[in-house]
């Protein structure tokens, strides 16, 4: 009987704990819904005030006063959602100093060194909107945060503040994974002038290839003409990996001086470079490259033949006629590849050329 009594007590305690846990989850769910509704209401009321400032040049004081009257989480999430979506960088520069000293901003930024990653995340996100010169140290710390999510959102704050933080971002690029690099490119591209100024001095042939490749990719992602001029000068680099990244980046550089460089790379000793050069010539729609590309369809490397055939299809006109001519030629490998690409629709050609 004693053992049954103990079992009954244990089951009762266990049932109570489960019920308490479920009750806690219900309460937490209701609390989160309540907070979300508060934020939605804040967004709905803030949006017309921002619109009046942006479109009608109304007094910005109404925006600041409204945010000051809201709970910190409502003010933060409302301005984060609307400012990042509708307010240009130049307008954010006007808004930032007015908000930086607000109590709700100070409260959230105090969590920049919190033990909880989501609080550091909020601080980093807010700094991407209101950060100023005095916040450089905090943003630099967030860039090396142990949480990947915090590091990613801190990239926006670093790009916005520029200066030493952009240097830190560019220096960290070579060690980042491809997906993170793409996010960094997107953040840096919102401030092209600042990034180009920091990027151009790095594009030198004596720089180690691993670092140089990342910076060439950054120049290609930004499509900044000044940076891409420096990239073009690296087309004769001794490392094939560097020439590969140069050819890839130059597809964003629609300048007459780029064409001879890409035609030279189309005959490179490395098949990867030849393939990327063909892709760039197709992306730029270089009509004068039609015959060299037709020759490249007969390349010994499958990937070069594929890229050259796609480029001819992209250029169209005389280039597509050459592609059809190759499809009736005597070279079986070139004939099969050109026939395959010639049968694709225009939409399929565009889609496959981007892969």
C-alpha positions as CSV (number, residue, x, y, z in Angstrom):
1,X,0.0,0.0,0.0
2,X,2.9,2.3,0.8
3,X,4.3,2.0,-2.7
4,X,0.9,2.7,-4.2
5,X,0.6,5.8,-2.1
6,X,4.1,7.0,-3.2
7,X,3.2,6.3,-6.8
8,X,-0.1,8.3,-6.5
9,X,1.8,11.2,-4.9
10,X,4.4,11.1,-7.7
11,X,1.7,11.0,-10.4
12,X,-0.1,13.9,-8.7
13,X,3.1,16.0,-8.6
14,X,4.0,15.1,-12.2
15,X,0.5,16.0,-13.4
16,X,0.7,19.3,-11.5
17,X,4.0,20.2,-13.1
18,X,2.7,19.3,-16.6
19,X,-0.4,21.4,-16.0
20,X,1.8,24.3,-14.7
21,X,4.0,24.1,-17.7
22,X,1.1,24.1,-20.1
23,X,-0.5,26.9,-18.2
24,X,2.8,28.8,-18.5
25,X,3.0,28.3,-22.2
26,X,-0.6,29.5,-22.6
27,X,0.2,32.6,-20.6
28,X,3.4,33.2,-22.6
29,X,1.5,32.8,-25.8
30,X,-1.1,35.3,-24.8
31,X,1.6,37.7,-23.6
32,X,3.4,37.5,-27.0
33,X,0.2,38.0,-28.9
34,X,-0.5,41.1,-26.7
35,X,2.9,42.5,-27.4
36,X,2.6,41.8,-31.2
37,X,-0.8,43.7,-31.2
38,X,0.9,46.6,-29.4
39,X,3.6,46.7,-32.1
40,X,1.1,46.5,-34.9
41,X,-0.9,49.4,-33.4
42,X,2.3,51.4,-33.0
43,X,3.3,50.8,-36.7
44,X,-0.2,51.8,-37.8
45,X,0.1,55.1,-35.9
46,X,3.7,55.8,-36.8
47,X,3.4,55.3,-40.5
48,X,1.3,58.4,-41.3
49,X,3.6,60.5,-39.2
50,X,6.7,59.2,-41.1
51,X,4.8,59.7,-44.4
52,X,4.0,63.3,-43.5
53,X,7.7,63.9,-42.8
54,X,9.0,62.1,-45.9
55,X,6.4,63.4,-48.4
56,X,5.0,66.6,-47.0
57,X,8.1,67.8,-45.1
58,X,6.2,67.9,-41.8
59,X,7.9,68.5,-38.5
60,X,10.0,65.5,-37.4
61,X,9.3,66.4,-33.8
62,X,5.9,64.6,-34.0
63,X,7.7,61.3,-34.9
64,X,10.1,61.7,-32.0
65,X,7.3,62.6,-29.5
66,X,5.2,59.7,-30.6
67,X,8.0,57.2,-30.1
68,X,8.9,58.7,-26.7
69,X,5.3,58.1,-25.5
70,X,5.4,54.4,-26.5
71,X,6.7,51.4,-24.5
72,X,10.4,50.8,-25.5
73,X,9.6,47.5,-27.4
74,X,6.8,49.2,-29.3
75,X,8.9,52.2,-30.2
76,X,11.9,50.1,-31.3
77,X,10.0,47.6,-33.4
78,X,7.8,50.2,-35.0
79,X,10.8,52.4,-36.1
80,X,12.9,49.4,-37.1
81,X,10.2,48.0,-39.3
82,X,9.3,51.3,-41.0
83,X,12.6,53.1,-41.1
84,X,14.4,50.2,-42.8
85,X,11.7,49.8,-45.3
86,X,10.8,53.4,-46.3
87,X,13.5,55.8,-45.0
88,X,16.5,56.3,-47.2
89,X,20.0,56.4,-45.7
90,X,20.2,60.2,-46.1
91,X,16.9,60.7,-44.2
92,X,18.1,58.2,-41.6
93,X,21.1,60.5,-41.0
94,X,18.6,63.2,-40.1
95,X,16.5,61.0,-37.9
96,X,19.4,59.3,-36.1
97,X,20.7,62.2,-33.9
98,X,17.2,63.1,-32.8
99,X,16.5,59.6,-31.6
100,X,19.9,58.7,-30.2
101,X,19.4,60.4,-26.9
102,X,15.8,59.2,-26.3
103,X,15.3,57.1,-23.1
104,X,13.8,54.2,-25.0
105,X,16.9,54.1,-27.2
106,X,19.2,54.2,-24.3
107,X,17.4,51.4,-22.6
108,X,17.7,49.1,-25.6
109,X,21.3,50.0,-26.3
110,X,22.3,49.2,-22.7
111,X,21.6,45.6,-23.6
112,X,24.4,45.6,-26.2
113,X,26.5,43.6,-23.8
114,X,23.7,41.5,-22.4
115,X,24.1,37.8,-21.7
116,X,21.1,37.1,-23.8
117,X,21.7,37.1,-27.6
118,X,18.3,38.4,-28.5
119,X,18.9,41.6,-26.5
120,X,22.3,42.1,-28.2
121,X,20.5,41.5,-31.5
122,X,18.0,44.3,-30.8
123,X,20.8,46.6,-29.9
124,X,22.7,45.9,-33.1
125,X,19.5,46.4,-35.2
126,X,18.8,49.7,-33.5
127,X,22.3,50.9,-34.0
128,X,21.9,50.3,-37.8
129,X,19.3,53.1,-37.6
130,X,20.4,55.5,-34.9
131,X,24.1,54.7,-34.4
132,X,26.6,57.5,-34.4
133,X,30.3,58.0,-34.1
134,X,30.2,57.3,-30.3
135,X,28.9,53.8,-31.0
136,X,31.8,52.6,-33.1
137,X,33.3,50.6,-30.2
138,X,30.0,48.8,-29.4
139,X,29.4,48.0,-33.1
140,X,32.9,46.6,-33.4
141,X,32.2,44.3,-30.5
142,X,28.9,43.2,-32.0
143,X,30.7,42.4,-35.2
144,X,32.6,39.7,-33.4
145,X,29.7,38.5,-31.2
146,X,29.5,34.8,-30.4
147,X,26.0,34.7,-31.9
148,X,25.9,34.5,-35.8
149,X,22.5,36.3,-35.8
150,X,24.0,39.3,-33.9
151,X,27.1,39.4,-36.2
152,X,24.9,39.5,-39.3
153,X,22.7,42.3,-38.1
154,X,25.7,44.2,-36.9
155,X,26.9,44.3,-40.5
156,X,24.2,46.8,-41.3
157,X,25.3,49.1,-38.4
158,X,28.9,48.8,-39.4
159,X,28.2,49.7,-43.1
160,X,26.1,52.6,-42.0
161,X,28.7,54.1,-39.7
162,X,31.5,53.6,-42.2
163,X,35.1,54.5,-41.4
164,X,37.0,51.9,-39.3
165,X,34.0,49.6,-39.2
166,X,33.9,49.3,-43.0
167,X,37.6,48.4,-42.8
168,X,36.7,45.7,-40.3
169,X,34.0,44.4,-42.5
170,X,36.2,44.2,-45.6
171,X,39.0,42.5,-43.6
172,X,36.6,39.9,-42.3
173,X,35.2,39.0,-45.7
174,X,37.8,36.4,-46.6
175,X,37.0,34.3,-43.6
176,X,33.2,34.3,-44.0
177,X,31.1,31.6,-45.6
178,X,29.6,32.3,-49.0
179,X,26.1,32.9,-47.6
180,X,27.4,35.4,-45.0
181,X,29.5,37.1,-47.6
182,X,26.4,37.7,-49.8
183,X,24.7,39.3,-46.8
184,X,27.7,41.5,-46.2
185,X,27.7,42.5,-49.8
186,X,24.0,43.5,-49.6
187,X,24.7,45.6,-46.5
188,X,27.8,47.2,-47.8
189,X,26.1,48.0,-51.2
190,X,23.7,50.3,-49.4
191,X,26.7,52.7,-48.9
192,X,28.6,52.4,-52.2
193,X,30.7,55.5,-52.0
194,X,32.0,54.7,-48.5
195,X,32.8,51.1,-49.5
196,X,34.5,52.0,-52.8
197,X,36.8,54.4,-50.9
198,X,37.8,51.6,-48.6
199,X,37.9,48.9,-51.3
200,X,40.0,50.5,-54.0
201,X,43.3,50.6,-52.1
202,X,43.0,46.9,-51.3
203,X,42.8,45.8,-54.9
204,X,46.5,45.4,-55.5
205,X,48.3,42.5,-57.1
206,X,50.6,41.9,-54.2
207,X,47.7,41.2,-51.8
208,X,47.4,37.4,-50.9
209,X,45.0,35.7,-53.4
210,X,42.5,34.6,-50.7
211,X,41.9,38.1,-49.5
212,X,42.1,39.6,-53.0
213,X,39.4,37.3,-54.3
214,X,36.9,38.3,-51.6
215,X,37.5,42.0,-52.3
216,X,37.2,41.4,-56.0
217,X,33.8,39.8,-55.3
218,X,32.8,42.8,-53.2
219,X,33.7,45.1,-56.1
220,X,31.6,43.0,-58.5
221,X,28.7,42.9,-56.1
222,X,28.7,46.6,-55.7
223,X,29.2,47.3,-59.4
224,X,31.1,50.4,-58.5
225,X,32.9,51.7,-61.6
226,X,35.9,52.9,-59.8
227,X,36.4,49.6,-58.0
228,X,35.8,47.6,-61.1
229,X,38.5,49.7,-63.0
230,X,41.0,48.4,-60.4
231,X,39.6,44.9,-60.8
232,X,40.1,45.1,-64.5
233,X,43.8,45.8,-64.0
234,X,44.2,42.5,-62.2
235,X,43.2,40.4,-65.3
236,X,46.8,39.4,-65.9
237,X,47.4,38.3,-62.3
238,X,49.6,35.2,-62.1
239,X,47.1,33.3,-59.9
240,X,44.3,31.6,-62.0
241,X,41.9,31.9,-59.0
242,X,42.3,35.7,-59.1
243,X,41.7,35.8,-62.9
244,X,38.6,33.7,-62.3
245,X,37.2,36.2,-59.8
246,X,38.1,39.1,-62.1
247,X,36.2,37.5,-65.0
248,X,33.2,36.9,-62.7
249,X,33.2,40.5,-61.4
250,X,33.6,42.1,-64.8
251,X,30.2,41.0,-65.9
252,X,28.9,44.0,-63.9
253,X,31.2,46.4,-65.7
254,X,29.6,47.6,-68.9
255,X,32.5,49.7,-70.2
256,X,34.1,49.5,-73.7
257,X,37.5,48.9,-72.1
258,X,36.2,45.8,-70.5
259,X,35.6,43.9,-73.7
260,X,39.2,43.4,-74.7
261,X,40.0,42.2,-71.2
262,X,37.3,39.6,-71.3
263,X,38.2,38.4,-74.8
264,X,41.8,37.9,-73.5
265,X,40.4,35.9,-70.5
266,X,38.3,33.8,-73.0
267,X,41.6,32.3,-74.2
268,X,43.1,31.8,-70.7
269,X,45.0,28.6,-69.9
270,X,42.5,27.8,-67.0
271,X,39.1,26.5,-68.2
272,X,37.4,28.1,-65.2
273,X,38.6,31.5,-66.3
274,X,37.5,30.9,-69.9
275,X,34.0,29.8,-68.7
276,X,33.5,32.9,-66.5
277,X,34.8,35.2,-69.3
278,X,32.2,33.7,-71.7
279,X,29.5,34.2,-69.0
280,X,30.5,37.9,-68.6
281,X,30.5,38.5,-72.4
282,X,27.0,37.1,-72.6
283,X,25.8,39.1,-69.6
284,X,27.1,42.3,-71.2
285,X,25.6,41.4,-74.6
286,X,28.8,42.0,-76.4
287,X,27.9,41.6,-80.1
288,X,31.6,41.8,-81.2
289,X,32.3,38.7,-79.1
290,X,30.0,36.5,-81.1
291,X,32.7,34.8,-83.2
292,X,35.2,34.2,-80.4
293,X,32.3,32.7,-78.4
294,X,31.4,30.5,-81.3
295,X,35.0,29.2,-81.3
296,X,34.7,28.7,-77.5
297,X,31.7,26.4,-78.1
298,X,34.3,24.0,-79.5
299,X,36.4,24.2,-76.3
300,X,37.8,21.0,-74.8
301,X,36.1,21.8,-71.5
302,X,32.4,21.0,-71.2
303,X,31.7,24.0,-68.9
304,X,33.3,26.4,-71.3
305,X,31.2,25.0,-74.2
306,X,28.1,25.4,-72.0
307,X,28.8,29.0,-71.0
308,X,29.8,30.0,-74.5
309,X,26.7,28.6,-76.0
310,X,24.5,30.3,-73.4
311,X,26.3,33.6,-74.1
312,X,25.6,33.4,-77.8
313,X,21.9,32.7,-77.0
314,X,21.9,35.7,-74.6
315,X,23.4,38.1,-77.2
316,X,21.0,37.0,-79.9
317,X,20.9,38.2,-83.5
318,X,24.0,37.3,-85.4
319,X,25.3,35.4,-82.3
320,X,22.3,33.1,-82.3
321,X,22.8,32.5,-86.0
322,X,26.4,31.4,-85.2
323,X,25.0,29.1,-82.5
324,X,22.7,27.5,-85.0
325,X,25.6,27.2,-87.4
326,X,27.7,25.3,-84.9
327,X,24.7,23.0,-84.1
328,X,25.0,21.8,-87.8
329,X,28.8,21.5,-87.7
330,X,31.1,18.5,-87.7
331,X,32.3,18.7,-84.1
332,X,30.0,16.4,-82.2
333,X,30.6,17.9,-78.8
334,X,30.1,21.5,-80.0
335,X,27.1,20.3,-82.1
336,X,25.3,18.7,-79.2
337,X,25.9,21.6,-76.8
338,X,24.8,24.3,-79.3
339,X,21.7,22.2,-80.3
340,X,20.8,21.9,-76.6
341,X,21.1,25.6,-75.8
342,X,19.5,26.7,-79.1
343,X,16.4,24.7,-78.1
344,X,15.9,26.7,-74.9
345,X,13.3,29.4,-74.5
346,X,14.5,33.0,-73.9
347,X,13.4,32.8,-70.3
348,X,15.3,29.6,-69.8
349,X,18.5,31.1,-71.2
350,X,18.3,34.0,-68.9
351,X,17.6,31.8,-65.9
352,X,20.4,29.3,-66.7
353,X,22.9,32.1,-67.3
354,X,22.5,33.4,-63.8
355,X,23.3,30.0,-62.2
